[in-house]
Amino acid sequence: MSNEENKQDSLISRLIEGRLISGTFFARHWLQVFVILAMVLVYITNRYSCQRSMEQIRRLHNRLDIVQTESYRIRGEYMGRIRESQMRQTLDSLGLDLAVQSRPPYHIEK
């Protein structure tokens, strides 16, 4: 058992000292290490890009909600202004002598 403990101590000490993977390992497997490193970098870049896009979508949804609410408010205000009673009150306050016709309009044929 002391041999097994010695191996673990050796493994832990090599890990702490940075000698777990030797330089010859990288020299022999440089292409595989490069491909794995490139894949990790692509993964990190893709994840960051997705997070930024999702945050932008969230911001745009919030802005859309605000704009829709403002649109409803303006539409309600407009509908209040074109209401017949409101139009009469506006005409009376301006002193214009206009009245609502009692008869509907009719077309004159040529």
Phi and psi restraints in degrees (value plus and minus 20) as a CYANA .aco file:
   2 SER   PHI     -86.6   -46.6
   2 SER   PSI     -50.5   -10.5
   3 ASN   PHI     -85.7   -45.7
   3 ASN   PSI     -60.7   -20.7
   4 GLU   PHI     -88.1   -48.1
   4 GLU   PSI     -61.7   -21.7
   5 GLU   PHI     -84.4   -44.4
   5 GLU   PSI     -56.1   -16.1
   6 ASN   PHI     -85.1   -45.1
   6 ASN   PSI     -58.5   -18.5
   7 LYS   PHI     -86.7   -46.7
   7 LYS   PSI     -62.0   -22.0
   8 GLN   PHI     -85.6   -45.6
   8 GLN   PSI     -63.2   -23.2
   9 ASP   PHI     -80.7   -40.7
   9 ASP   PSI     -60.7   -20.7
  10 SER   PHI     -85.5   -45.5
  10 SER   PSI     -62.1   -22.1
  11 LEU   PHI     -84.7   -44.7
  11 LEU   PSI     -64.5   -24.5
  12 ILE   PHI     -86.1   -46.1
  12 ILE   PSI     -63.1   -23.1
  13 SER   PHI     -86.9   -46.9
  13 SER   PSI     -58.1   -18.1
  14 ARG   PHI     -86.0   -46.0
  14 ARG   PSI     -57.8   -17.8
  15 LEU   PHI     -84.4   -44.4
  15 LEU   PSI     -65.4   -25.4
  16 ILE   PHI     -84.7   -44.7
  16 ILE   PSI     -59.3   -19.3
  17 GLU   PHI    -101.2   -61.2
  17 GLU   PSI     -27.5    12.5
  18 GLY   PHI      60.1   100.1
  18 GLY   PSI       3.8    43.8
  19 ARG   PHI    -130.2   -90.2
  19 ARG   PSI      -1.1    38.9
  20 LEU   PHI     -87.8   -47.8
  20 LEU   PSI     -63.2   -23.2
  21 ILE   PHI    -135.1   -95.1
  21 ILE   PSI     103.8   143.8
  22 SER   PHI    -102.8   -62.8
  22 SER   PSI     146.0   186.0
  23 GLY   PHI     -86.2   -46.2
  23 GLY   PSI     -48.6    -8.6
  24 THR   PHI     -89.1   -49.1
  24 THR   PSI     -49.7    -9.7
  25 PHE   PHI     -79.7   -39.7
  25 PHE   PSI     -66.5   -26.5
  26 PHE   PHI     -87.7   -47.7
  26 PHE   PSI     -53.9   -13.9
  27 ALA   PHI     -87.0   -47.0
  27 ALA   PSI     -58.3   -18.3
  28 ARG   PHI     -97.4   -57.4
  28 ARG   PSI     -54.4   -14.4
  29 HIS   PHI    -137.4   -97.4
  29 HIS   PSI      19.7    59.7
  30 TRP   PHI     -84.6   -44.6
  30 TRP   PSI     -56.3   -16.3
  31 LEU   PHI     -87.7   -47.7
  31 LEU   PSI     -65.4   -25.4
  32 GLN   PHI     -83.8   -43.8
  32 GLN   PSI     -61.0   -21.0
  33 VAL   PHI     -84.5   -44.5
  33 VAL   PSI     -62.3   -22.3
  34 PHE   PHI     -82.6   -42.6
  34 PHE   PSI     -63.6   -23.6
  35 VAL   PHI     -84.7   -44.7
  35 VAL   PSI     -64.7   -24.7
  36 ILE   PHI     -83.1   -43.1
  36 ILE   PSI     -63.6   -23.6
  37 LEU   PHI     -82.4   -42.4
  37 LEU   PSI     -62.0   -22.0
  38 ALA   PHI     -83.7   -43.7
  38 ALA   PSI     -61.0   -21.0
  39 MET   PHI     -84.4   -44.4
  39 MET   PSI     -59.8   -19.8
  40 VAL   PHI     -84.9   -44.9
  40 VAL   PSI     -62.6   -22.6
  41 LEU   PHI     -85.1   -45.1
  41 LEU   PSI     -59.8   -19.8
  42 VAL   PHI     -84.1   -44.1
  42 VAL   PSI     -61.3   -21.3
  43 TYR   PHI     -81.4   -41.4
  43 TYR   PSI     -66.6   -26.6
  44 ILE   PHI     -83.6   -43.6
  44 ILE   PSI     -62.8   -22.8
  45 THR   PHI     -83.1   -43.1
  45 THR   PSI     -63.6   -23.6
  46 ASN   PHI     -84.0   -44.0
  46 ASN   PSI     -62.9   -22.9
  47 ARG   PHI     -83.5   -43.5
  47 ARG   PSI     -63.5   -23.5
  48 TYR   PHI     -82.9   -42.9
  48 TYR   PSI     -63.1   -23.1
  49 SER   PHI     -82.6   -42.6
  49 SER   PSI     -63.0   -23.0
  50 CYS   PHI     -83.7   -43.7
  50 CYS   PSI     -61.2   -21.2
  51 GLN   PHI     -84.5   -44.5
  51 GLN   PSI     -61.0   -21.0
  52 ARG   PHI     -85.0   -45.0
  52 ARG   PSI     -61.6   -21.6
  53 SER   PHI     -84.4   -44.4
  53 SER   PSI     -61.2   -21.2
  54 MET   PHI     -85.4   -45.4
  54 MET   PSI     -58.0   -18.0
  55 GLU   PHI     -85.9   -45.9
  55 GLU   PSI     -59.9   -19.9
  56 GLN   PHI     -85.7   -45.7
  56 GLN   PSI     -61.1   -21.1
  57 ILE   PHI     -81.5   -41.5
  57 ILE   PSI     -62.9   -22.9
  58 ARG   PHI     -81.3   -41.3
  58 ARG   PSI     -64.1   -24.1
  59 ARG   PHI     -83.5   -43.5
  59 ARG   PSI     -61.7   -21.7
  60 LEU   PHI     -87.0   -47.0
  60 LEU   PSI     -55.9   -15.9
  61 HIS   PHI     -84.5   -44.5
  61 HIS   PSI     -61.9   -21.9
  62 ASN   PHI     -82.5   -42.5
  62 ASN   PSI     -63.2   -23.2
  63 ARG   PHI     -84.4   -44.4
  63 ARG   PSI     -60.4   -20.4
  64 LEU   PHI     -81.0   -41.0
  64 LEU   PSI     -63.0   -23.0
  65 ASP   PHI     -80.6   -40.6
  65 ASP   PSI     -62.9   -22.9
  66 ILE   PHI     -84.3   -44.3
  66 ILE   PSI     -63.3   -23.3
  67 VAL   PHI     -86.6   -46.6
  67 VAL   PSI     -59.5   -19.5
  68 GLN   PHI     -84.2   -44.2
  68 GLN   PSI     -62.2   -22.2
  69 THR   PHI     -82.2   -42.2
  69 THR   PSI     -63.4   -23.4
  70 GLU   PHI     -83.1   -43.1
  70 GLU   PSI     -59.5   -19.5
  71 SER   PHI     -82.5   -42.5
  71 SER   PSI     -63.5   -23.5
  72 TYR   PHI     -83.7   -43.7
  72 TYR   PSI     -59.2   -19.2
  73 ARG   PHI     -84.7   -44.7
  73 ARG   PSI     -64.8   -24.8
  74 ILE   PHI     -86.6   -46.6
  74 ILE   PSI     -59.0   -19.0
  75 ARG   PHI     -83.7   -43.7
  75 ARG   PSI     -62.8   -22.8
  76 GLY   PHI     -82.4   -42.4
  76 GLY   PSI     -61.0   -21.0
  77 GLU   PHI     -83.9   -43.9
  77 GLU   PSI     -62.5   -22.5
  78 TYR   PHI     -83.8   -43.8
  78 TYR   PSI     -65.2   -25.2
  79 MET   PHI     -82.5   -42.5
  79 MET   PSI     -54.5   -14.5
  80 GLY   PHI     -86.8   -46.8
  80 GLY   PSI     -55.4   -15.4
  81 ARG   PHI     -94.6   -54.6
  81 ARG   PSI     -50.2   -10.2
  82 ILE   PHI    -113.7   -73.7
  82 ILE   PSI     -19.1    20.9
  83 ARG   PHI     -79.9   -39.9
  83 ARG   PSI     122.7   162.7
  84 GLU   PHI     -78.0   -38.0
  84 GLU   PSI     -64.2   -24.2
  85 SER   PHI     -83.9   -43.9
  85 SER   PSI     -58.9   -18.9
  86 GLN   PHI     -87.7   -47.7
  86 GLN   PSI     -58.8   -18.8
  87 MET   PHI     -84.6   -44.6
  87 MET   PSI     -61.3   -21.3
  88 ARG   PHI     -83.0   -43.0
  88 ARG   PSI     -63.3   -23.3
  89 GLN   PHI     -82.5   -42.5
  89 GLN   PSI     -60.6   -20.6
  90 THR   PHI     -84.9   -44.9
  90 THR   PSI     -64.0   -24.0
  91 LEU   PHI     -83.5   -43.5
  91 LEU   PSI     -61.8   -21.8
  92 ASP   PHI     -85.1   -45.1
  92 ASP   PSI     -58.9   -18.9
  93 SER   PHI     -89.7   -49.7
  93 SER   PSI     -47.6    -7.6
  94 LEU   PHI    -104.3   -64.3
  94 LEU   PSI     -31.0     9.0
  95 GLY   PHI      59.3    99.3
  95 GLY   PSI      -1.0    39.0
  96 LEU   PHI    -103.9   -63.9
  96 LEU   PSI     116.9   156.9
  97 ASP   PHI    -114.9   -74.9
  97 ASP   PSI      50.4    90.4
  98 LEU   PHI    -135.1   -95.1
  98 LEU   PSI     126.5   166.5
  99 ALA   PHI    -157.3  -117.3
  99 ALA   PSI     142.7   182.7
 100 VAL   PHI    -100.8   -60.8
 100 VAL   PSI     115.4   155.4
 101 GLN   PHI     -90.7   -50.7
 101 GLN   PSI     123.2   163.2
 102 SER   PHI    -105.2   -65.2
 102 SER   PSI     -46.0    -6.0
 103 ARG   PHI    -123.9   -83.9
 103 ARG   PSI     125.0   165.0
 104 PRO   PHI     -91.2   -51.2
 104 PRO   PSI     138.3   178.3
 105 PRO   PHI     -87.2   -47.2
 105 PRO   PSI     133.3   173.3
 106 TYR   PHI    -152.6  -112.6
 106 TYR   PSI     137.7   177.7
 107 HIS   PHI    -115.7   -75.7
 107 HIS   PSI     119.9   159.9
 108 ILE   PHI    -120.7   -80.7
 108 ILE   PSI     101.6   141.6
 109 GLU   PHI    -106.8   -66.8
 109 GLU   PSI     129.9   169.9
